[in-house]
Structures are given as structure tokens and as C-alpha cells.
Amino acid sequence: MPSRACSAYLCTNNSKKLLQSKKELCSVHHKLKGKCGCLPFKHFKFPKDEKNRKIWSKLINRQMSKTDKTPWQPNDESVICSKHFVDNMPTESHPNPTLELGYALYNTHSTKRATRTSTMASSTELPNTSVTLISTCQTKSVLDSELTEESEIFDVSEYARAKKSQPKQDKNKLLSTGSLNENDDDVNALPLSLMKAEKELKLLKGKYFVKLMELKKASKHLAKLLSPIYKQLLKTDRMCKFYTNIPNTEMFLELCKYTAALQKKNYQKNKQFSARATWLVSRRRVKNVHFVPVVKYRKTTLCHNDCILMTLMKLRLALLHRDLAQRFGLSTRQVSQIFNQTVKLLGEALNPMIVFYQQTEVNKTIPPQYEHYKKLRCIIDCSEIFIQKPADLKLQSATWSDYKHHNTIKFLVAITPQGSVAYKSQLWGGRTSDKHIVLNSSFLKHLNPTDQVLADRGFSIVKEAVMMKGCELVVPPPLKGRTQMTSKNIGETKKVANVRIHVERVIQRIKTFKLINNVVPVSLIGMCDDILTICCAITNMQGPIVKEWDEGI
């Protein structure tokens, strides 16, 4: 875009200078002049009104060129800077430009005389009041002449001749006092050198301020890189829910605080056990002491909260180690080490959150949907997780599921009527039946007499084992060889199905962690017990699964 220049003759104020001044440092506000508004001048367009537009062009009194004496006419892009206005801008009292409009140069007959006259006029120090008065008189004469071609133009040469003797008298006085040498040429060049020094100083200040701003930006970027990553990612509860599946950041910070204390406790415990084993071996009281610490902790460059966040992001979003290494500034080996040790730590810390409540505690908060089952304690169901095909043939056979047509691992889940996970069994191969899991897990040990357990029709084969504990297993009625169910059985099936559906919804919540919803690699199968514990515990942190109970009905 071409730069705009002031239309007044010999005025060098243009848009390039205005842009440079915006980048300079203001000595008053210590900011860029473009922000504080302390600019040396401003540009004003010619008025759209033809009458005022002619007045302005007449006051400027420019010609097209030295040869072409036709009056200059402004266009839509023509501007005048604030230097030529009495109030530095068009106002009601002084709406027209009247200052420093170069009248003297057009009143001369030759170029040399014009140059000499302008130099003399600039060297003399005219009072501001006289310049304003003369300019105002000139404006009045232009307005009175009704925009005629023969309007009078102010000539400063007479005032220059009147003031010509004053500098010499001052110089003679200085010579008489001895404060000024007559042959000193540096005195004449002093104002020019000062102007150059001021310009260089302004440029240096501008460059210094630009470098200072760049340094501040670099320091902010460095502070952002050095700041914990969890502060950058978990700014809102919504982002915390997305990355970790934990409802809000406060719960995440409390979890980090608890796991940090547990990690310190386990480290001291392992250290004491190791010192005791070393002492026993040194005293030859025992031989071949095999010490395996509960959890191995390695020093990392990440803070504890970032380690917890990275592990939960791996579980929640199923990110690859290379992606996590790029996000957290680590190597893939470090990511693997941190993930392995943090999963064990979180599994130990969150395991107490899976509580099998007693029937009296369950009845206090049981939702109204379970009005037909007053003694209901839990709802059970089995679910499967896809795994990568093992290389061992025996493991392939043990993990193959005819129902899913894939290699899977299986687990039993029991939930309370409110929808919280009350029990989670250990993992079994996909070939294992539901009956085998119920009978060989610790589920039956938690049951008390008179408890009601609600399950699907496939669990009817364990009804005898449950009845031996003095409990009641509620399942939908079987067909018993009939092709069509009776109306009574259909009503009972609907009652059971309307309540049992909540265990499916809880399993769906557990599998919002994409790591266990996708195919789990063989390398992570050994940690799947801890991973499933973490997923179930975080599921318990969320709101109730039954809407009526959540609304307080």
C-alpha cells in the first residue's frame, strides 16, 4: 500500500514516519507510542463538503509543478497532518489549517531566493502568538476573497530582515565575554549533531523495546515449557473429564496428593525391608534372601502429577508411547517405565474405593425403581476384553471366546442398586464359563444370608451355590422347553430386565477407557488387573447411574 504524505508544501510527515513512531518507546508511559497514543502527528483527510474542501486547498496554495502553475486539487487520498492546525486537529474555533503552509516560497521569484528566504525564516525564532495571528489573518483574507485566485500570501522575509541583526548582537556579546570562540566551527554544527543524536537515541530505544518484548515472549514460552503439563491441559473440569475421565480437577489433585503420600510410604517401607535383609545376610542368619520391592520407583524429570496424568491419558485415550513421549518431552522408554510403575501405584491406591456395602447400607439409599426387591444387595454380570493373540498355543486356547470369536479375558462385576461398582473379580481366560468364575472367585464370600442377587438367565446354573449361602438368586424365568412364554413370565422378565439393565450401563462406563475397549497388547496383559481396578474406581467417582435417584425423587 503506498504511503500517504501531508499535502502541505515542504512538509515531510508521511505514513512511514507515523508507522516508525508507533514502534518507538514512549518516555512518559514506557509503552509503545502506538499503544499509548503519544504520536508526533496525525493525518486528517480533506472535508467532503465542496466549500470547505476549496477553503483547505486555497489555504495550502500549492501548484502542480514549477512549470505548470495551475492550482493543485486534492483527491480522496489527500491528507493534512496535525502540524498545520492551531489545536493540532480541526476544531470549531480553528477548523482550517493555518500553520507552516509554506506561503513564503510561492511569493518569491526565483528558486535561490525561495531557498534563502525559507532558511532565514526557519533560523529566526518567531513568537508563536505572531505566527498564529498572521496565519489567522491570512485565513480571514482567503475567506473574505471568496476563494479567488489573487488571494494574499503571507511572506516571512520582512520579519526575517527585522530579526537579522539580533543573532549577531548575541554572538558579539558571547565573543566579548569569552564564552564563544570566533573560529569555532563546531558551534554551528552542534544543533545538527544534537538532532542526529536524538534520532539515533530514539532508534536505539525502539530497538531496545522490541528486543525487550521479544525477550518477554521468550521467557513466557520458556515458563510455559517448564510449567507442569497438568496445569496446561486440565484448565477446566471438561478437559479433566476428557483426558482422565475424572469429573473435576479438584478430585484429580486430591488423587495426586494421596498417591504421592502412598508412594513415599511404600518407598520408606521398601528401604527399611532392604536394610533389614542386608543386615540378616551380613550376619549370616539367612541365606539367599530374595527381596522383591512392592513397587519400584525411578526418578523422572516429570512431577508426580504429570506422571499420574500421563498414565490416565494412556488408559482413557489409548495413546501410543511415542505420542506421550512427544507430549511430555520424554523418550518412549521413560514413558513405558513411568506407566508401569504408576499403574501399580494407582491400582494400590484406588482399590479401597471398590466397596461391597452391607444390605443395611444399601437399603438406605436404594432408588424407588427397586421397590419389588427390598432385600437386593447387588446385580452381577460378566464382561470380556479383547486381547492380542498370544504366541503360545495353550494361551490361545485358554483365551479364545466362542461368543466373541476373538481372544479375550473375562471378569465378573457386581454393582449396587445405585450403580457403583461393589466387586470386581480377577481376570480369567475367555474360554472360562460364568459358573466357574462365580464359584472360584471370592464373590460368594461377600454374601450374607437373606441377600438378594439379581443376574441374567445364564447365571441360573449357580443358583444352588447361592442358595447354600442362604441367599436368593433372582433371574428371569426360563422357557422350560416351551416355544412361547406365558403372560406371567413375560411380566417377571420385564421386571428383572428393567432393573438388570443398569449393570450393562455401568460396564459401558467402565469401557469408556479406550485402552480396555480396544484390543489390549500382550505386553499389558500382566497389568490388566490393576488397570481394571483403576477403571472401576474412577467409574465410582462419577454420578449415579439411576436418574430418578440422582434427581432426588
N, C-alpha and C positions, 0 to 999 in steps of 0.2 A: 504494500500500500504506500503511495507517495506521501512524503511528509508535507504537512501544512506549515506555511510561513506567514508571518504577520504582513499585512498589506501595506503598512506604513513604510515610507521610503527610508532606507538605511537601517531599518530595524531587523535584527538577525534572530529574533525569537521565533523558533520553529518547534515542530513536534518532536524532533530528535533531541533537542536540548531539554524539552519537557520530560521526555522518557528517561534521559540520563539523570535529571534531577530527582525523579521518583526513586531511583536506586541509591541515592546518596543518603547519608545518615544525618538526621536532624539533631542539631546540638542542643535543642531545648527539650524535646520529648524522648530523645535517644531511640528513635524508631526510624524506619524508612520514611522519607518525605511523602511517598505515595500513600502511606497509611495514615500519617498524622495530618496531611493536607497542607503542610508548610511549603508550598511550591513558590518559586520566584515569580511566576506569571501564569496567566490563564488566557485561553483563546475564546473570543466571542464572535459568533457569526454575524454577518450583516443582517439588519432587520428585513423582514419580508415586505413590510409596508414600503411602497414606492417613494413616498415623500421622505421618510426617514432614511431610506437607502440612498437617495440622492444627496441628502444632507451629509451623510457619512462620506460618500465618495467625493463630494465637493471639499470637505474639510481635509481629506487626505491629499487631494490636489496632485495626483500622480499623472504622468504621461505614459503613453505606450512605450516610447523609446526616445533616444536623443534626437533621432531624425524625424520620427513620427510624433507630432505634437498634439495628436488627438487625445482627448481626456480618456483616462483609464476607467473601465467599467467592471465592477465586481461580478463574480459568478456565484453559484450556490456553495462552492467550497471556500470562498474567500473569508478570511478571519482577521480580526484585530486583537492584539494582545492587551492585557490589563494595564500595561505600562503607559498607555496613552489616555487613560481615564483619570479624572481627578480623584474619584473614590475607588480606583482600581477595578471598577466594574460599572456598567451603565445603571444609573440611579435616576430617580425622579428629578433631583436637583441638578445633576450633571449627566444627562442621557447620552451626550455625544462625545467622541474622542477629541481632545483638545491639546494634549501634551506631546511634545517631541515628535512632531509630524513632519519635520524636515522642510519647512517653508523657505528657509534662507537659501537653500540650494537651488530652488527653482527661480528665485528672484535675481540670481547672478547671470552674467552674460557669457562667461567662459568657464571651462572645467577647472582651470587652475585657480581662478578666483573663488569658485564654489568650494574647492577643497580647502583653500587658505581660510575662507570665511568660516567654514564648519569647524576647522581646527581651533581658530580663535574663539569661536562661540563655546566650544567644549572646554577650552582651557580656563575661561573666565567662570567664576563662581557666582552665578546669578541667584538672587534670593528666590525661594520657592513661591513667595507671595507675588513677586513681579511676573514670574513666568505664568502663574495661574491667571493673574489679572490680564496680561496681554493675550493669553490664549482664549480667555473668556470674551475679551473684546473682539478678537478675531472671529470667534464663533458667532457673536452677535452681528458682526458685519456681514458674515456669509448668509445668515438667516434674513437680514434686512434686505439684502440684494436679491432675494427670491431666486437663489440658485442661478445667478447669471455667470457668464464666463469671465467677466472682468472684476472678480472679487479681489479685494486687497489681501496680500500675504505678508505675514509678519517677517521682518528682517532683523536678525540679531546682530548685524555688523555694526550698527550705531552703538549698541551697548558694548560691543567688543572694543571699539575705539575709545569709548569713555573709560573703560576699565583697563586699558592697555598699559597705562603708566603705573598702576597700583602694584603689580608684581615686581617691577623694577625697584620701586621705593623699598619694598620689603627686602629685596635682595641686597640693596645698598646698606640698609640697616644691619643685616646679618654680616655683611663684609666688614662694616665698621666695628662691630663687636668682636669679630674674630671667630665666630662660630661657624663660618662658611668660607671655604677657600674658593677663589675665583676660578682656578684651573681644575677644580674637582669635577671630573666628568661623571663620576658615579652617582652624584646627587641627582642629575637629570634622569638617569636610568633606574633610580630607586623605585618610583611608582610602578614601572613595568615589571621589575623583578618581584615586587610585592604581589602584583596581580598574578604572575606566574606561580609564585609560591602558594598563594591561596588556592589556585586551580589545582596544583599538584596535591595540596593538602586535602582538598575535597575528594579528589580521585582516590587518594590513599585511604581516606576514611570510608569511602564507598566500598573499596576492595576489602578493607578490614571487616566491614559489617557483613559483606557477602560471605567471606571466609568464616566469620563467626556463626552465621546462620547455617552454613554447611557443617560446621563442627557440632552445632547443637543437634542437627538432624542425625549426624553420625553417632553421637552419644545416645540419642533416643533409640536408634536402631540397635546399638550395642546393648543398651539396657534391656531392650525387648528380647534380644537373643539370650542374655544371661538370666533373665527373669524365669521363674518356674513356668513350665509349659501349661500346667493345670490352670494357672491364672489367666492364660491367654485363651484357652479353649472353653473352660467352664465359667463363662461370664454370666450366663443365665441358667435358670433351672431347666429350661427347654433344651439347651445344649448339653447339660449334665445328663438329662434323660436320654438324649440321643447317643452320647458317647459311652455311657456306663450303665444305663437302664436304672440308675438310682434316681428317685423322684426329684431331689433338690441338692444344691451344693452343700448345705449345712450337714446333711446326712453323710455326704461324701467326706467332708472334713472330719467329722466325728469318727467315721470308719478309719480314716488315715491315722488319727490320733490313737485310737485303740490298738491298731495293728503295730504302730511304732512302739508302744509300750510293751506289747506282747513279744515283738522281735527282740527288744532289749532284755526282757526277762528270759527268753529262750537262749540268748547268747550267753548271759551270765550262768545259766544252768549248764549249758554245754561246756563252758570254760571250767566250772567247778568240777564237773564229772571228768573232764580230760585231765585236770590236775590230780584228782584222786586216783585215776587209773595209772597215770605216770608214776605216782608215789608207790602204788602197790607193785608195779613192775620193778621199780628200782629196789624195793625191799625184798624182792623175790618171793612175795607171798602168793602171787598168782602168776600164771604163765599164759602167754598168748591172749592177752586182753584185746578183744576186738571192739573198738569204740566206733560206733556209728552215731553221729550227732542227729538230734531230732530234725533240725533244719540247718542247712549250711547257708551262711550269709557271706556274700562277697561285697567288697567295697566298689561302689559305682559312682560315676560322675553325676548321676541324676539324684535329685532329692527323693525322699521316701514317698511323697505324694505323687510325684511323676511316675515312680515305679508302679504304684497302685493303679494310676490312670492308664498306663500303657498296658498292663495286664487286663484290665476291664475292657479296654478298647479292642484287644485281641479277642476276648470272649464275645463281646457284643457285636462287633462288625466283621469278625473273622479276617482281619488284616494280615497280610504276609509279613514275615520278619523283615524283609527288605524295605517294605513301606514304613514300618515302625522305626527302623533304623534311620531312614531319611527324615522322618518327622521329629525324632528326638535326638538326632545328631550322634548316633551310636553305630557300632558295627553289628552285623547280623549275629555274630557270636555273643556279643554282650546282651543283645535283645533276648536271645534264647536262654542265657543264664539267668537274667533278671526274671523272665517269665516263669521259668521252672521253680525258682525259689519263692516267688511271690504267690504263685498258685498254692503251694503248700502252706504258706503263711495265712492266706485268706481262707483256705479250707479249714484250718485250725481255728481261726478267729470267728468265722461265721457259722460253724457247726452248732453252737448253742442256740442259734436263732430258730432252728427247726425243733419245735417243742410238741410233744404228743400230750395235749391237755387232757385232764380228767373230765369225766362226764358232767360233774357238777359245774365246772368252769365253762364247759361248752354250752350247757343249758342256760347260763346267764345271758349269753349274747346270741342265742340261736335265732335266725331270721324267721319271720312268720310263714315262709314257704314250706317249712318243715313241720307243720302242725300235725301231720299224720305220723311223724316219727319223733315221739317225745324223748326217747332214750338213744337217739342216734349220736354216735361218737365220731365216726369218720366214714368217708367214702373212698374206696380203693379202686385202682386200675393200674394196668401195666402199659408201658410205652417202650419204644425202640429207637435207637440212634444208629444211623448208618455209619459204617466204618470202612476204611480202605481194606481191600482184600489182602489177608496175611499171606506171607510166603510159605508158612508151614501148612502142610495138608491137614493135620489134625486140628489146627486152629481154624482153618477154612470150614471144616466140617462142624466144629463146635459153634461157630458164629453165623452159620447160614440159616436164614429165616425163610421158610416156605411161604409165610404170609406176606412178607415184604419182597421176596425174591431178590434178596441182597444180603451181604454180610452185615450183621447188626449186633449191638449189645443191648441188653434188656434190663429194665429196672421196675420196681414196684413203688407206687406213690400213694400215700394216704393223705387226704385233706380233711380239714374240719368243715362243719356246715357253713362257716363264714368265708371259706375259700383259702385259708392259709395252709401251707404245706406242713403237715404234722409228722410225716415219716417218709424217709427215702431209703430204700434198700441198697445193698451193694450191687454192683453191675454183674450181670450174667451174660452168657453167650446167647445169641438169637435163637438157637435151637432149643433152649430151655423152655419148659412149659410154665404156665402161670401157676399151676398147682405146686410144682417143685419150688418155685420162688417163694410162695406163701409159706410152705411147710418148712423150708430150710433157712429162711431169713428170721430175723428177730421180731417180726411183726406180731406174732401171736403172743409173745411175752409181754407186750404192752397192753393187751386186752384184759379187762376185768369182767366179772360176772354181771349179767343184765345189760351189757353193752350191745348196741345195735350197729352192725356194719353193713353198709349198702354197697353193692357191687353189680357188675354186669352178669348176664346169663352164663358166661363162660366160667365164672368162679363157683358155680353150683357144686362142682366136684370137691371143693374144700369145705363144704357145709358141715360135714361130720367133724372135722378138726376144729372148726369154730364152735360148734355146739359142745364139744368136750371141754372147752374153756368156760362154759356157761353163758355163752353169748348167742346172739341171734344174727344170722346172715340173711339180709333182705335182697332178693334177686327177682327179676321179672319171672312170672310163671312160665314153665316150659310148654311146648306143644304136646308132648307125650304121644307122638305118632299121629296126631290129628293134622289135617290139611288146613284147617281154619280155626282160629282162636274163638273162644266164647266171648260174649259181651263183658262178663265179669273179669276174665283175664285181660281183656283189652283195657279196661279201666285201671286195673292194678299195674299193667305195663306202663300206661301213661303217667301214673303217679310216680313210679320209680324213675322213669326216663326224664321227667321234668326236674327231678332233684339230682339225678346222677350226671346230668349234662355239665354240671359245674366242675367236675373233676377233669373233663375234657378241656374246659376253658382254662383251668389252671395249668394243665400240661402245655397248652398253646402259649401261655405266658412264659413258661419255662423255656420254650423253644424259640422265644424271640431273640435269644442269644444265638447268633448265626453260626457260631463255631460248632454247636451240637445239632443245629438244624441242617447243616450240610454234612458232607462226608468227612469224618474225622480221620486225620492221618494216623498211620500205625504208630508213629513216634509219640503220639499224645494219648494212646490208649491207657498207658500206665497211670496217667494223671486224671483220667476221666472221673474217678470217684470224687476227687477234690473239686474238679470243675463242675460236676453236677451239684455238689453241696453249695458252691458259690451261687449257682444259678437259682437254686431253690430258695436260698436265704435272701437274695436280692428280690426275688418274686414276693416274698413275705413283706418286704419294705413298702410295697405298693398298696393301693387302696383295696377295699373289699371287692370280691368278685360278684357278690349278690347286690344288685342295685337297690332293692327295697330296703335292705338293711343299711346300706350306705346313706340313703335319704332319711333314715330315722323313722320309717313307717312301722 
